[in-house]
């Protein structure tokens, strides 16, 4: 019996290129039947699509398009394969792809107002905004120019689900996106916040930590696909092909003004 495994980690291209996924799909034979399971070792849900090539077998959940596996779950039952004709032989193969998060989430808190991700009294320029020509084509992401080692604050509370901080390489070309260091935080509404290009060993949090809005989570850097020291911030919903980046409103100045940040403008935090 030939079984082909294909695990894809499909996310925002700038940040997550080349990262490993830890979801495992496997099966167990029980008499003439096969039960398919999945293990999710991530700290957040994982969505999975499985494609089956069956010979004389029927799949119990053939009408289900997406399986959402809870965080840190073993032996999540995907479905059962049962012989159509018990007197004939059977064989099957499968492949699958995964996405970090629950892709069935379509509604999220559009009214949420984010804090600027740096300390009170600081002022930084947005050198690349939504759909920027350098690396934000078709993405709603923000790049703040800031010196290396600047404290990064959580713009929104949530659970730390992934950290990469072991890279040191940097260049202004897309080939260096595989070196992007980042911190990913999952929010209560199923969206994710990503803070990228942090310095080597620049995280102050651990996977699994619950972080309050305004907490120091790490230090900015100039690592990965980068033309200079800055912080890349994006909020998004999960998807298989490419995550859907979202517009985010921020409190600026003394905190009473709420705006969408614009490329080329400077923003100060006085709250």
C-alpha positions in Angstrom: 0.0 0.0 0.0 1.4 3.3 -1.0 0.7 6.3 1.2 2.0 9.7 0.2 2.4 12.5 2.8 2.4 16.1 1.8 2.4 18.7 4.6 2.3 22.3 3.6 2.7 25.3 5.8 1.0 28.1 3.8 1.1 31.5 5.2 1.9 35.1 4.4 4.9 34.8 2.0 7.0 37.5 3.6 7.1 36.0 7.1 6.6 32.3 7.0 8.4 30.9 4.0 10.2 27.7 4.6 8.8 27.0 8.1 8.1 23.4 9.2 4.6 22.3 10.1 4.2 19.8 13.0 0.8 18.3 12.0 1.1 14.5 11.4 -1.5 12.4 9.6 -1.5 8.6 10.0 -3.8 5.6 9.9 -4.4 2.4 11.8 -5.8 -0.8 10.4 -8.7 -2.5 12.2 -9.6 -5.8 10.6 -10.7 -4.7 7.0 -11.1 -1.0 7.9 -8.6 1.9 8.2 -9.1 4.7 10.6 -7.3 8.0 9.7 -6.0 10.3 12.6 -4.1 13.5 12.9 -1.8 14.9 15.6 -1.6 18.6 16.0 1.4 19.7 18.1 0.8 23.4 17.6 -0.5 25.8 20.3 -3.4 26.8 18.1 -5.9 25.0 15.9 -4.7 23.7 12.6 -7.0 23.3 9.5 -6.5 20.3 7.3 -7.7 19.2 3.8 -7.1 15.5 2.9 -7.3 14.1 -0.6 -7.9 10.4 -0.9 -7.3 8.0 -3.9 -9.4 5.0 -3.0 -9.8 1.5 -4.6 -12.8 -0.5 -3.2 -13.0 1.8 -0.2 -15.5 4.3 1.0 -14.6 7.3 3.3 -17.0 8.0 6.2 -16.6 11.8 6.0 -16.5 12.3 2.2 -18.7 15.4 2.4 -16.5 17.2 4.9 -14.2 19.6 3.2 -12.1 20.9 6.1 -11.0 19.3 9.4 -10.1 21.7 12.2 -7.8 20.0 14.7 -7.7 21.6 18.2 -4.4 22.7 19.6 -2.0 20.2 21.2 -4.3 17.3 20.2 -3.3 13.7 19.5 -5.3 11.1 17.5 -7.9 13.4 16.2 -10.2 11.2 14.1 -10.4 12.3 10.5 -12.5 9.4 9.3 -12.8 5.7 8.5 -12.2 3.8 5.3 -14.5 0.8 4.8 -14.4 -1.8 2.0 -17.2 -1.5 -0.5 -16.9 -5.2 -1.4 -15.4 -7.3 1.4 -14.4 -10.0 -1.0 -12.1 -7.8 -3.1 -8.8 -6.3 -2.3 -8.4 -2.7 -1.2 -5.7 0.0 -1.6 -5.5 3.7 -1.0 -3.1 6.7 -1.0 -3.6 10.2 0.3 -2.0 13.6 0.5 -3.0 16.6 2.6 -2.3 20.2 3.2 -2.6 22.3 6.4 -2.9 25.8 7.6 -2.1 27.3 11.0 -5.4 28.4 12.5 -9.1 27.8 11.9 -9.9 28.7 8.3 -13.6 28.4 8.9 -13.4 31.7 10.9 -14.8 34.4 8.6 -16.2 36.9 11.1 -13.8 38.7 13.4 -13.8 41.9 15.5 -13.6 44.6 12.9 -14.1 47.3 15.6 -11.0 46.3 17.6 -8.5 49.2 18.0 -4.8 48.3 18.2 -2.1 50.0 20.2 1.1 51.2 18.5 3.6 48.4 19.1 6.2 50.6 20.8 6.8 52.5 24.0 5.2 55.7 25.1 7.1 58.8 23.9 8.4 57.1 20.8 7.7 58.3 17.3 8.3 56.2 14.2 7.7 56.5 10.5 5.7 54.0 8.4 8.1 53.5 5.5 6.0 50.8 3.9 2.2 50.5 4.2 -0.6 48.5 2.7 0.2 47.2 -0.8 3.7 48.6 -0.6 5.9 48.1 -3.7 8.9 46.6 -1.9 7.4 43.5 -0.2 3.7 44.3 0.6 2.1 43.6 -2.8 -1.5 42.7 -2.1 -0.9 42.7 1.6 -2.2 44.9 4.4 0.9 45.1 6.5 2.9 47.9 8.2 6.6 48.5 8.4 7.9 50.9 11.1 11.4 52.2 10.7 13.1 51.9 14.1 16.6 51.3 15.5 17.6 47.7 16.2 17.0 46.8 19.8 13.8 48.9 20.1 11.3 47.3 22.5 8.3 45.8 20.7 5.0 45.9 22.6 2.0 43.7 21.9 -0.6 45.7 19.9 -3.3 43.3 21.1 -3.6 40.6 23.8 -3.4 37.0 22.9 -1.6 33.7 23.1 1.9 33.3 21.7 1.8 30.4 19.3 5.0 30.6 17.4 8.5 32.1 17.7 11.4 32.1 15.4 14.5 34.0 16.6 17.5 32.0 15.5 18.3 33.7 12.3 21.0 36.4 11.7 21.1 36.8 7.9 19.7 39.8 6.1 19.4 41.1 2.6 17.1 43.4 0.6 16.1 40.5 -1.7 13.2 38.0 -1.5 15.6 35.1 -1.2 16.2 36.2 2.4 12.6 35.9 3.5 13.4 32.4 4.7 15.5 34.1 7.4 12.7 36.2 8.9 12.5 36.0 12.7 9.1 36.6 14.1 6.6 36.3 16.9 3.0 35.2 16.2 0.2 35.8 18.7 -3.3 34.4 18.3 -6.2 36.7 19.2 -9.5 35.8 20.8 -11.4 36.2 17.6 -9.2 33.7 15.6 -7.0 36.3 13.9 -3.3 36.4 14.3 -0.8 39.2 14.8 2.7 38.9 13.5 5.7 40.9 14.6 8.6 40.2 12.2 12.3 40.9 11.6 13.0 40.8 15.4 16.7 40.6 16.3 18.6 37.4 16.9 17.4 35.9 20.2 15.1 38.9 20.4 12.0 37.4 21.9 11.1 38.1 25.6 8.1 35.7 25.5 7.7 31.9 25.1 5.3 29.8 23.1 2.2 29.3 25.2 2.5 32.6 27.1 -0.7 34.7 27.3 0.3 38.3 26.6 -1.5 41.4 27.6 -1.8 44.4 25.3 1.1 46.7 25.9 3.5 44.0 27.2 7.0 43.9 25.9 7.4 40.9 23.7 10.8 41.4 22.1 13.3 43.6 20.3 13.3 44.9 16.8 16.0 44.0 14.3 17.1 43.8 10.7 16.9 40.1 10.0 15.5 38.4 6.9 14.1 40.1 3.8 14.9 43.6 5.0 16.4 46.8 3.5 17.1 48.3 7.0 16.2 48.1 10.7 12.4 48.0 11.1 9.4 46.2 12.6 6.9 44.5 10.3 3.4 44.1 11.7 0.4 42.3 10.1 -2.9 41.0 11.4 -4.6 38.2 9.4 -7.1 35.4 9.1 -5.8 31.9 8.2 -6.2 30.4 4.7 -4.6 27.5 2.8 -3.2 29.5 -0.1 -2.3 32.8 1.5 -3.4 34.3 4.7 -5.9 37.2 4.4 -4.2 40.3 5.9 -6.6 42.7 7.5 -6.9 46.5 8.0 -6.0 47.5 11.5 -7.0 50.7 13.2 -4.5 52.1 15.8 -4.6 54.6 18.6 -2.1 57.4 18.1 -0.9 60.5 19.9 -2.6 60.6 23.3 -4.7 57.5 22.5 -7.9 59.4 21.6 -7.3 59.5 17.9 -7.9 56.3 16.0 -6.6 56.0 12.4 -5.5 53.6 9.7 -1.7 54.1 9.4 -0.5 55.6 6.1 2.8 55.0 4.3 5.3 57.9 4.7 3.7 59.3 7.8 5.2 59.5 11.4 3.2 58.3 14.4 3.8 59.0 18.0 2.6 57.1 21.1 1.8 59.3 24.1 -0.3 56.8 26.1 
